[in-house]
Amino acid sequence: LSKLPQGKKAKGKKAVLDPAVMKKQEAKKGGQSLVKIRDRTSSLKGTSLCEMSPLHLVAVAKALPFKHLKIHSVINQFTQDLDHQTVIQLLKFIHRFRPETKQEKKQEILA
């Protein structure tokens, strides 16, 4: 290829783009206008604040901060407590399947 002298432009036909390519380029230009803007005025879905009872409003107001908290799994395992009766049943069940002690092993071997 020979180099052109400076100051002169090469003459020739301009490349005509395919209509599909043109549409893609036009879509890329207006990228910001395609983003949907969410309504962030209310965190409640479906119902307005006016329709709710005052007690429900208080309950929602208390619950909202906890939705956004992230608790570590090591701590989160203790969020659900067992009542006294369930604890007794669970401990009895676990006691049945505990490992044998040395004395129990000796008695089993001698028997």
N, C-alpha and C positions, 0 to 999 in steps of 0.2 A: 504494500500500500504506500502510495506517495503522500507525503505530508502537504497540506494546503498552506500557502503563504498566509501569514497573520493578517487579519483585517478582512478577509473574504470568507463568506459562508458557503458551504456546499449547497448546491441546488439539487432539488429532487422532490419527489412526491412525499407528502406527509403521510404517515401510517394512519389508516382509518381503523379505529377501535371497533370491535364487535359490540352490538347493542347490549349484550348481557354483561360485558366488562364495564361498559359505561354505567349501567345501573348499580353494579357493585361499588364503583368509585363514588357515585352520588350517595349511596347509603352510608359509606364510611365518613363522608363529610359531616353529616348531621348526627353524629353519635350521641351527643348530649341530649338532643331532643327526644331520643327513643327511650330514655330511662324514665320509668314510672315513678312518680313522687308519691310516697305513702302518706296517708293522713296520720299524723302523730299527735293530734290534739287530745285524743282519749285512748287510754289503754284498754278500755272495755269494749268488747265486740258485740255488735248487734243491738244493744240497748243504750239509750241516752241516760245521762245522770238524772234527768228530771223524772223518768219513769220509775226509778228504783225507790224502795222504802229506805228510810234513814238507817235502819239496822243493817240492811244489806250494804249500804254505802260504807258503813264503819267496818264491816267484815272485809269488804274488798280493799279498803284502804290499809287494813292490817296485813292482808295477804300479799299485796303487790310487792313489797320490798323483799319478801322471802323467795319470790320467783326468780329474782335476779342474783341471789346469793349462790355461790358455789362452795359447798362444804366438802372438805377432803374425805375420801372414802373411809379412812381409818376412824374418823370421828362420827361419820354418818351411820355407821353400823349400830350405834347405841341410841338411835332416835326412837326406836320402838321398844317399849318396856313390856315385860310379861307380868301378869298378875300372880299373886302368891300361889294360887291353886295350880296354875300351869307350870310354875317353877318346880313345885314339889313333884308333879308328874314327870317332868323332864329329867329331874335328878334321879328319880327312881328308875327310869328307863336307862339312863346312862350307867347307873350303878350295876345293872344286870350285865352289861357288856364290858366292864372294866377288866384290865389285865390281871392275871393271877399273881398273887404274892408268892414268895419263896415257900412259905409254910403250906399254902394250898397245893403247890406243885409237889412237895414232899409227900403230902397226904395222898395225892392222886397216884403217885408212883408206888407207894407202899400198899395201897388198896388193891 
